[in-house]
């Protein structure tokens, strides 16, 4: 039973391997067919494109062939000429060729004017000349001139130019300029130009090593460590420090493929070389230094309303601490724009991160205007609200120690177009007396008519029940009705017993004024009006007895006594 199961399993495995092999084979076959077809198509295209060139090439080969054939035919004729002469001499002597004639024929064949030797020599001279010229050119181009460098009277080697030694002097100065060191290495150069063939030249680091080696000072082999070109010392082994630097950068890295993480400062290790023994530093000391913190000077710009105590609390410092860094901080007046110095603890090595960020921002809408002859001159009406657009921005954003320092926009894509605000500007000529050239007491409504008197008080002043406004009579039909204050028209139309009715909201006063029984309405809902602007013609539409203006006032939608909000001084009261 077990053998049967085992055989069945093996059979299944063999079948699977066979099917897999067939699949792989077919895949390779199809792939090769595809490649072959592509190569065939490309080759055919190249062949068709090169038709004109091929015709030209065949034509040139044909000309060259004809030229060679002519040369061979001509040479053959000249070479056969001596043999023809020999045949004639032989026939003349009865079929025998004398030794003299034979020797003459051989001489002509080899050394005659068109002989083999002469022909080969004529060909060989140009070929040899070309070969000799190429040899001379090749040899000349292989000549290499360099500056022979001698330092302190001792030959060090060859350099490409004097600048290499000047660069080496800077490196040498870095290596021996250790705080507290009195080591002085003499390096007086002399130069000469020499041909050196294929010899190698020295670089600046090799020169420094040779100078130090010949100086007689105590040396060690190490790696120079620099921050912003300032030499901190040399390490016998730089591996641990490099791993620490990589770890510092890794702390700021995320999974964002677009980010670039680097130190703000320029950090470098010199090529391994000889350094003064006293310049060798401990790697643990250096690691503690570069992973630590340092104080950095920062500045706060004073804004309107700032005080010394407020700024100190904002910066997390005491007034006395800021006073030490900014003499007069606690006693002198602060002015907008003043720079207040303070210190902040930052990493010893600042890290810069640049990421590509995608975000949406609003785009402002524009305002468009057009002339409207249905609106009176000096007035306007908002016909359409403006709508902000939306843009998708792609930008490279740079952060240093987590604070944004730069933002470079790379692409802006419009997600939603803004809708412009549409304002209608009135062009319709206004009736006479459009604006009333008077002023009202502060916080009061302007008297809404030219002349007239109060003929009816509100219900709060003893008027009849439900009469919530003041009636102004003594005016003529069609006389101007003026806005009591600047505001926005919230209603303009027929309203039950009030007839042609207008309501204006006055944001500066926090009230709404209403004007009823008008014969004509000159404004529309949404229109901005000014104090003293003509908004209607007086009339007696609705439930009205005689021409008059019914003036009402509302606060938060509730009717209140208009007498408390109307500047009616100088106007008579005639209540019947």
C-alpha positions as CSV (number, residue, x, y, z in Angstrom):
1,X,0.0,0.0,0.0
2,X,2.8,2.4,0.9
3,X,4.7,1.6,-2.2
4,X,1.6,2.3,-4.3
5,X,1.1,5.7,-2.6
6,X,4.8,6.4,-3.1
7,X,4.7,5.6,-6.8
8,X,1.6,7.7,-7.2
9,X,3.3,10.7,-5.6
10,X,6.4,10.3,-7.8
11,X,4.1,10.0,-10.8
12,X,2.4,13.3,-9.9
13,X,5.7,15.1,-9.3
14,X,7.0,13.8,-12.7
15,X,3.9,15.0,-14.4
16,X,4.0,18.4,-12.8
17,X,7.7,18.8,-13.7
18,X,6.9,17.8,-17.3
19,X,4.1,20.3,-17.6
20,X,6.2,23.0,-16.1
21,X,9.0,22.2,-18.5
22,X,6.5,22.3,-21.4
23,X,5.2,25.7,-20.2
24,X,8.8,27.1,-19.9
25,X,9.7,25.8,-23.3
26,X,6.6,27.3,-25.0
27,X,7.2,30.6,-23.2
28,X,10.8,30.7,-24.4
29,X,9.7,29.7,-27.9
30,X,7.1,32.5,-28.1
31,X,9.6,35.0,-26.6
32,X,12.2,34.1,-29.2
33,X,9.7,34.2,-32.0
34,X,8.7,37.7,-30.9
35,X,12.3,38.8,-30.7
36,X,13.0,37.2,-34.1
37,X,10.0,38.9,-35.7
38,X,11.1,42.3,-34.2
39,X,14.7,41.9,-35.5
40,X,13.3,40.8,-38.9
41,X,11.1,43.9,-39.1
42,X,13.9,46.2,-38.0
43,X,16.4,44.6,-40.5
44,X,13.9,44.9,-43.3
45,X,13.3,48.6,-42.5
46,X,17.0,49.3,-42.4
47,X,17.5,47.4,-45.7
48,X,14.8,49.5,-47.3
49,X,16.2,52.7,-45.9
50,X,19.7,51.9,-47.1
51,X,18.5,51.2,-50.7
52,X,19.8,54.5,-52.0
53,X,23.1,54.1,-50.2
54,X,23.5,50.5,-51.4
55,X,23.0,51.6,-55.0
56,X,25.7,54.3,-54.5
57,X,28.0,51.7,-52.9
58,X,27.6,49.2,-55.7
59,X,28.3,52.0,-58.3
60,X,31.5,53.0,-56.5
61,X,32.6,49.3,-56.2
62,X,32.0,48.9,-59.9
63,X,34.1,52.0,-60.7
64,X,36.9,50.7,-58.4
65,X,36.8,47.3,-60.0
66,X,37.0,48.8,-63.4
67,X,40.0,50.9,-62.3
68,X,41.8,47.8,-60.9
69,X,41.1,45.9,-64.1
70,X,42.5,48.7,-66.2
71,X,45.6,48.7,-64.1
72,X,46.0,44.9,-64.3
73,X,45.4,44.9,-68.1
74,X,47.9,47.7,-68.6
75,X,50.5,46.1,-66.3
76,X,49.9,42.7,-68.0
77,X,50.5,44.2,-71.4
78,X,53.7,45.9,-70.3
79,X,54.9,42.7,-68.6
80,X,54.2,40.6,-71.7
81,X,56.0,43.0,-74.0
82,X,59.5,41.5,-73.2
83,X,58.1,38.0,-73.8
84,X,56.8,39.1,-77.2
85,X,60.2,40.5,-78.1
86,X,61.7,37.2,-77.1
87,X,59.3,35.3,-79.3
88,X,60.2,37.5,-82.3
89,X,64.0,37.0,-81.6
90,X,63.5,33.3,-81.3
91,X,61.6,33.1,-84.6
92,X,64.3,35.2,-86.2
93,X,67.1,32.8,-85.1
94,X,65.3,29.7,-86.3
95,X,63.4,28.8,-83.2
96,X,66.4,29.3,-80.9
97,X,66.8,31.9,-78.2
98,X,70.4,33.1,-77.4
99,X,71.6,33.5,-73.9
100,X,72.0,37.2,-74.4
101,X,68.5,37.7,-75.5
102,X,67.2,35.6,-72.6
103,X,69.2,37.6,-70.1
104,X,67.9,40.8,-71.7
105,X,64.3,39.7,-71.4
106,X,64.7,38.7,-67.7
107,X,66.3,42.1,-67.0
108,X,63.4,43.9,-68.6
109,X,60.8,41.9,-66.8
110,X,62.4,42.6,-63.4
111,X,64.2,45.9,-63.8
112,X,62.7,47.5,-66.9
113,X,60.7,50.7,-66.9
114,X,57.5,48.7,-66.1
115,X,59.3,45.8,-64.5
116,X,58.1,43.9,-61.4
117,X,60.8,45.3,-59.1
118,X,60.3,48.9,-60.2
119,X,56.5,48.6,-59.9
120,X,56.7,47.1,-56.4
121,X,59.2,49.8,-55.4
122,X,57.0,52.6,-56.7
123,X,54.2,51.1,-54.5
124,X,56.3,50.5,-51.5
125,X,57.7,54.0,-51.2
126,X,54.3,55.7,-50.6
127,X,53.2,53.0,-48.2
128,X,56.5,53.2,-46.3
129,X,56.2,57.0,-46.2
130,X,52.7,56.8,-44.7
131,X,53.7,54.3,-42.2
132,X,56.7,56.4,-41.2
133,X,54.5,59.5,-40.8
134,X,52.0,57.7,-38.6
135,X,54.9,56.4,-36.5
136,X,56.3,59.9,-36.0
137,X,52.8,61.2,-35.1
138,X,52.2,58.4,-32.6
139,X,55.5,58.9,-31.0
140,X,55.0,62.7,-30.7
141,X,51.6,62.3,-29.2
142,X,53.0,59.9,-26.6
143,X,55.4,62.4,-25.3
144,X,54.3,63.6,-21.8
145,X,55.7,66.7,-20.1
146,X,55.3,67.3,-16.4
147,X,56.6,69.5,-13.6
148,X,59.4,68.1,-11.6
149,X,58.8,68.8,-8.0
150,X,61.7,69.2,-5.5
151,X,60.8,70.1,-1.9
152,X,63.5,71.3,0.6
153,X,66.1,70.2,-2.0
154,X,64.8,66.6,-2.2
155,X,63.1,65.2,-5.4
156,X,59.6,64.0,-4.6
157,X,58.2,63.2,-8.1
158,X,56.3,64.8,-10.9
159,X,53.1,66.8,-10.8
160,X,50.7,68.1,-13.6
161,X,51.1,71.7,-12.6
162,X,52.3,74.0,-9.7
163,X,48.6,74.3,-8.6
164,X,48.8,70.7,-7.4
165,X,51.5,71.6,-4.9
166,X,49.6,74.7,-3.8
167,X,46.6,72.5,-3.0
168,X,48.9,70.1,-1.2
169,X,50.1,73.0,1.0
170,X,46.5,73.7,2.1
171,X,46.1,70.0,3.1
172,X,49.4,70.0,4.9
173,X,48.4,73.1,6.8
174,X,45.2,71.4,7.9
175,X,47.0,68.4,9.1
176,X,49.5,70.3,11.3
177,X,47.3,73.1,12.5
178,X,46.2,71.4,15.7
179,X,45.2,73.6,18.7
180,X,48.2,73.9,21.1
181,X,50.6,72.4,18.6
182,X,54.0,74.1,17.9
183,X,55.0,71.8,15.0
184,X,56.3,73.6,12.0
185,X,56.9,71.6,8.8
186,X,59.1,73.3,6.2
187,X,58.1,72.9,2.6
188,X,60.1,75.0,0.1
189,X,59.4,73.9,-3.5
190,X,61.3,74.2,-6.7
191,X,60.0,73.4,-10.2
192,X,61.3,72.4,-13.6
193,X,59.7,71.0,-16.8
194,X,60.8,67.5,-17.9
195,X,59.6,64.9,-20.4
196,X,58.5,61.9,-18.4
197,X,56.9,59.6,-21.0
198,X,54.3,57.4,-19.4
199,X,55.2,58.0,-15.8
200,X,52.5,58.7,-13.3
201,X,52.1,62.1,-11.5
202,X,51.5,62.8,-7.8
203,X,48.3,64.0,-6.4
204,X,48.1,66.5,-3.5
205,X,47.6,63.8,-0.8
206,X,50.7,61.8,-2.0
207,X,52.8,65.0,-1.9
208,X,51.6,65.7,1.7
209,X,52.5,62.2,2.8
210,X,56.0,62.5,1.3
211,X,56.6,65.9,2.9
212,X,55.5,64.6,6.3
213,X,57.5,61.4,6.0
214,X,60.6,63.4,5.3
215,X,59.9,66.0,8.1
216,X,61.1,63.8,11.0
217,X,57.9,64.4,13.1
218,X,55.9,61.7,14.8
219,X,53.2,60.4,12.4
220,X,50.2,58.1,12.3
221,X,48.2,56.8,9.4
222,X,44.6,58.0,9.7
223,X,41.5,59.6,8.2
224,X,41.1,63.4,8.5
225,X,37.6,64.5,9.6
226,X,36.2,67.9,8.5
227,X,33.0,69.9,9.1
228,X,32.6,72.9,6.7
229,X,36.4,72.6,5.8
230,X,37.3,72.9,9.5
231,X,39.8,70.1,10.6
232,X,38.6,68.4,13.8
233,X,41.3,65.8,13.9
234,X,42.3,62.4,12.4
235,X,40.8,59.0,13.1
236,X,42.7,55.7,13.1
237,X,39.5,54.0,12.0
238,X,36.5,56.0,10.5
239,X,34.1,53.1,10.4
240,X,32.3,53.7,13.7
241,X,31.9,57.5,13.0
242,X,30.5,56.9,9.5
243,X,28.0,54.4,10.9
244,X,26.9,57.0,13.5
245,X,26.5,59.7,10.8
246,X,24.3,57.3,8.7
247,X,22.3,56.5,11.8
248,X,21.7,60.2,12.4
249,X,20.3,60.6,8.9
250,X,18.2,57.4,9.3
251,X,16.3,59.0,12.2
252,X,14.8,61.5,9.8
253,X,14.1,59.2,6.9
254,X,10.6,57.9,6.2
255,X,9.2,55.6,3.5
256,X,8.8,58.6,1.1
257,X,10.7,57.7,-2.0
258,X,10.9,61.4,-3.0
259,X,12.7,62.6,0.1
260,X,16.4,63.7,0.2
261,X,18.0,63.6,3.6
262,X,21.4,65.2,4.1
263,X,23.4,67.2,6.6
264,X,23.2,71.0,6.3
265,X,26.9,71.1,7.1
266,X,29.6,69.8,4.7
267,X,31.0,66.7,6.3
268,X,33.9,64.9,4.7
269,X,36.7,62.4,5.4
270,X,40.0,63.0,3.7
271,X,41.7,60.2,1.9
272,X,43.7,58.0,4.3
273,X,47.2,59.5,4.8
274,X,49.8,60.5,7.3
275,X,48.8,62.9,10.2
276,X,50.6,64.3,13.2
277,X,50.4,61.8,16.1
278,X,49.0,64.6,18.3
279,X,46.2,65.2,15.8
280,X,44.7,61.7,16.3
281,X,41.3,62.0,18.1
282,X,39.3,59.5,20.0
283,X,36.3,58.2,17.9
284,X,34.0,58.0,21.0
285,X,34.8,61.7,21.8
286,X,33.9,62.7,18.2
287,X,30.7,60.6,18.3
288,X,29.6,62.3,21.5
289,X,30.2,65.7,19.9
290,X,28.3,65.1,16.7
291,X,25.4,63.5,18.4
292,X,25.0,66.2,21.0
293,X,23.3,69.6,21.1
294,X,24.5,73.2,20.7
295,X,23.0,76.6,21.4
296,X,22.2,78.7,18.3
297,X,21.3,82.3,18.2
298,X,17.7,83.0,17.1
299,X,15.6,86.2,16.6
300,X,12.0,87.0,17.4
301,X,10.4,89.9,15.5
302,X,8.1,92.1,17.7
303,X,4.5,92.3,16.6
304,X,1.8,94.8,17.4
305,X,0.6,94.4,21.0
306,X,3.6,92.4,22.2
307,X,5.0,93.1,25.7
308,X,8.2,92.0,27.4
309,X,6.4,89.5,29.6
310,X,4.4,88.1,26.7
311,X,7.5,87.6,24.5
312,X,9.4,86.0,27.5
313,X,6.5,83.5,28.1
314,X,6.2,82.8,24.4
315,X,9.9,81.9,24.1
316,X,9.9,80.0,27.4
317,X,12.5,82.3,29.0
318,X,12.5,84.8,31.8
319,X,12.6,88.5,31.3
320,X,16.0,88.7,33.0
321,X,17.4,86.0,30.6
322,X,16.3,88.0,27.6
323,X,17.6,91.1,29.2
324,X,21.1,89.6,29.3
325,X,21.0,89.0,25.5
326,X,19.1,92.2,24.7
327,X,20.2,95.1,27.0
328,X,17.2,97.4,27.6
329,X,14.6,94.7,26.8
330,X,12.8,95.1,30.1
331,X,13.0,98.9,30.4
332,X,12.8,100.3,26.9
333,X,9.6,100.5,24.8
334,X,9.2,97.7,22.2
335,X,8.4,98.7,18.6
336,X,6.9,96.6,15.8
337,X,9.7,95.0,13.8
338,X,12.3,95.0,16.6
339,X,14.5,91.9,16.7
340,X,14.7,90.1,20.0
341,X,17.7,87.8,20.3
342,X,17.4,84.5,22.1
343,X,19.1,81.1,22.0
344,X,17.7,77.8,21.1
345,X,19.1,74.3,21.5
346,X,19.6,72.5,18.2
347,X,21.4,69.3,17.1
348,X,25.1,69.8,16.7
349,X,24.7,68.5,13.1
350,X,21.6,70.0,11.5
351,X,19.7,67.7,9.1
352,X,17.9,68.9,6.0
353,X,15.0,66.9,4.5
354,X,13.5,67.7,1.1
355,X,10.3,66.0,0.2
356,X,7.9,66.3,-2.7
357,X,4.5,67.1,-1.2
358,X,1.1,67.3,-2.9
359,X,-1.6,69.4,-1.4
360,X,-4.7,71.4,-2.3
361,X,-5.0,75.2,-1.9
362,X,-7.7,77.7,-2.6
363,X,-7.4,80.1,-5.5
364,X,-9.0,83.5,-5.3
365,X,-11.9,84.5,-7.5
366,X,-12.0,87.7,-9.5
367,X,-14.7,90.4,-9.6
368,X,-16.4,91.2,-12.9
369,X,-18.6,94.2,-13.5
370,X,-21.0,95.2,-16.2
371,X,-23.4,98.1,-16.8
372,X,-27.1,97.6,-16.0
373,X,-29.6,100.2,-17.1
374,X,-32.2,98.9,-14.7
375,X,-30.2,100.0,-11.7
376,X,-29.8,103.7,-10.9
377,X,-26.5,105.5,-11.3
378,X,-24.3,105.4,-8.2
379,X,-25.8,102.1,-7.1
380,X,-24.7,98.5,-7.7
381,X,-26.0,95.0,-7.1
382,X,-24.2,91.7,-6.6
383,X,-25.7,89.4,-9.2
384,X,-23.5,86.3,-8.5
385,X,-21.5,85.3,-5.5
386,X,-17.8,84.6,-6.1
387,X,-16.6,81.0,-5.5
388,X,-13.1,80.1,-4.6
389,X,-11.3,77.7,-6.9
390,X,-9.1,74.8,-5.9
391,X,-5.6,73.9,-7.1
392,X,-3.5,70.8,-6.5
393,X,0.1,71.9,-5.9
394,X,3.2,69.7,-6.2
395,X,6.2,71.3,-4.3
396,X,9.6,70.4,-3.0
397,X,9.5,71.3,0.7
398,X,12.7,71.6,2.7
399,X,12.8,71.2,6.5
400,X,15.8,71.8,8.7
401,X,15.6,70.1,12.2
402,X,11.8,69.7,11.5
403,X,11.2,73.4,10.6
404,X,10.3,74.4,7.1
405,X,12.9,76.6,5.5
406,X,12.0,76.5,1.8
407,X,9.2,75.6,-0.5
408,X,9.7,75.3,-4.3
409,X,6.5,74.8,-6.4
410,X,7.0,72.4,-9.2
411,X,3.6,72.0,-10.7
412,X,0.1,73.5,-10.2
413,X,-3.0,71.6,-11.5
414,X,-6.4,73.2,-11.4
415,X,-8.9,71.0,-9.6
416,X,-11.8,73.4,-9.6
417,X,-12.0,76.7,-11.5
418,X,-13.0,79.8,-9.5
419,X,-16.3,81.5,-10.2
420,X,-15.9,85.2,-10.6
421,X,-18.1,87.6,-8.5
422,X,-20.5,89.4,-10.8
423,X,-21.5,93.0,-9.9
424,X,-24.0,95.1,-11.9
425,X,-23.2,98.8,-12.0
426,X,-26.2,101.1,-12.4
427,X,-26.4,103.3,-15.4
428,X,-30.0,104.4,-15.2
429,X,-30.4,108.1,-14.7
430,X,-31.7,108.8,-11.2
431,X,-34.6,111.1,-10.5
432,X,-34.1,114.6,-9.2
433,X,-33.0,114.7,-5.6
434,X,-31.3,111.3,-5.8
435,X,-29.1,112.0,-2.8
436,X,-30.1,114.0,0.2
437,X,-27.3,116.3,1.3
438,X,-27.9,116.1,5.0
439,X,-26.4,114.2,8.0
440,X,-28.0,112.5,10.9
441,X,-27.0,112.4,14.6
442,X,-24.4,109.7,15.4
443,X,-26.1,106.3,15.5
444,X,-29.4,107.6,14.1
445,X,-31.3,107.2,10.9
446,X,-31.5,110.2,8.5
447,X,-35.0,111.8,8.1
448,X,-36.2,109.9,4.9
449,X,-38.0,112.8,3.1
450,X,-37.6,116.4,2.0
451,X,-39.7,118.2,4.7
452,X,-42.9,116.6,6.0
453,X,-44.0,116.0,9.6
454,X,-44.9,113.1,11.9
455,X,-48.6,112.4,11.7
456,X,-48.8,109.2,13.6
457,X,-46.7,107.8,16.5
458,X,-46.0,104.1,17.1
459,X,-48.1,102.0,19.4
460,X,-45.4,102.5,22.0
461,X,-46.0,106.2,21.9
462,X,-49.8,106.0,22.2
463,X,-50.6,105.2,18.6
464,X,-53.3,102.8,17.7
465,X,-52.8,99.1,18.4
466,X,-50.5,97.2,16.0
467,X,-49.1,100.4,14.5
468,X,-45.4,99.7,14.8
469,X,-44.1,102.5,12.7
470,X,-43.9,106.3,12.3
471,X,-46.0,107.9,9.6
472,X,-44.4,110.9,7.8
473,X,-46.9,113.0,5.9
474,X,-46.9,116.4,4.3
475,X,-45.1,115.2,1.2
476,X,-46.2,114.8,-2.4
477,X,-46.8,111.8,-4.5
478,X,-43.6,110.6,-6.1
479,X,-41.3,112.7,-3.8
480,X,-38.0,110.9,-3.1
481,X,-37.8,108.5,-0.2
482,X,-34.2,108.4,1.2
483,X,-32.3,105.5,2.9
484,X,-31.8,106.3,6.6
485,X,-28.3,104.8,6.6
486,X,-26.0,102.8,4.4
487,X,-26.8,99.1,4.1
488,X,-28.0,96.2,1.9
489,X,-31.5,95.9,0.5
490,X,-33.0,92.7,1.9
491,X,-36.5,93.2,0.5
492,X,-38.0,95.2,-2.3
493,X,-41.5,94.5,-3.5
494,X,-45.2,94.3,-2.6
495,X,-45.9,93.2,0.9
496,X,-49.6,92.8,2.0
497,X,-51.0,96.0,3.5
498,X,-47.6,97.8,3.3
499,X,-47.9,98.1,-0.5
500,X,-44.6,98.7,-2.2
501,X,-42.2,98.0,0.6
502,X,-38.4,98.2,1.1
503,X,-36.3,96.8,3.9
504,X,-32.6,97.7,4.3
505,X,-30.2,96.0,6.8
506,X,-27.7,98.4,8.3
507,X,-24.7,96.4,9.7
508,X,-23.0,99.5,11.3
509,X,-26.2,100.1,13.4
510,X,-27.3,96.5,13.8
511,X,-30.8,97.4,12.7
512,X,-33.2,97.0,9.8
513,X,-35.3,99.9,8.5
514,X,-38.5,99.5,6.5
515,X,-40.2,102.0,4.1
516,X,-43.8,101.3,3.1
517,X,-46.6,102.6,0.8
518,X,-44.2,103.7,-2.0
519,X,-45.4,104.6,-5.4
520,X,-42.2,103.2,-7.1
521,X,-39.3,101.2,-6.0
522,X,-35.8,102.2,-7.3
523,X,-33.6,99.4,-5.7
524,X,-33.4,95.7,-5.8
525,X,-32.6,92.9,-3.3
526,X,-28.9,92.6,-2.7
527,X,-28.1,96.2,-3.8
528,X,-25.7,98.2,-1.6
529,X,-27.1,101.7,-0.9
530,X,-25.7,104.7,0.9
531,X,-27.2,107.0,3.5
532,X,-29.4,109.7,1.8
533,X,-29.7,107.7,-1.4
534,X,-33.1,107.8,-3.2
535,X,-34.6,104.3,-2.9
536,X,-38.3,105.0,-3.8
537,X,-41.0,107.4,-4.7
538,X,-43.5,108.4,-2.0
539,X,-47.1,107.1,-2.5
540,X,-50.1,105.4,-0.8
541,X,-50.0,101.8,-2.0
542,X,-51.4,99.2,0.3
543,X,-53.6,100.2,3.2
544,X,-52.8,103.9,3.3
545,X,-54.9,107.1,3.6
546,X,-53.1,109.8,1.8
547,X,-49.5,110.0,0.6
548,X,-47.1,109.3,3.4
549,X,-44.0,107.2,4.4
550,X,-44.5,104.4,6.9
551,X,-41.1,104.0,8.6
552,X,-40.4,100.9,10.8
553,X,-37.3,99.6,12.6
554,X,-36.4,96.0,13.6
555,X,-33.7,94.6,15.8
556,X,-33.0,90.9,15.3
557,X,-36.3,90.6,13.4
558,X,-38.4,92.2,16.1
559,X,-40.1,95.5,15.7
560,X,-39.0,98.3,18.0
561,X,-39.9,101.9,18.5
562,X,-38.4,103.8,15.5
563,X,-38.5,107.1,17.5
564,X,-35.5,105.8,19.4
565,X,-33.5,105.4,16.2
566,X,-34.6,108.3,14.0
567,X,-33.1,111.8,14.0
568,X,-36.3,113.7,13.7
569,X,-35.1,116.9,15.4
570,X,-36.3,120.0,13.6
571,X,-39.3,118.3,12.1
572,X,-42.8,119.1,13.4
573,X,-45.1,116.6,15.0
574,X,-48.8,117.0,14.0
575,X,-50.8,114.1,15.5
576,X,-54.5,114.2,15.1
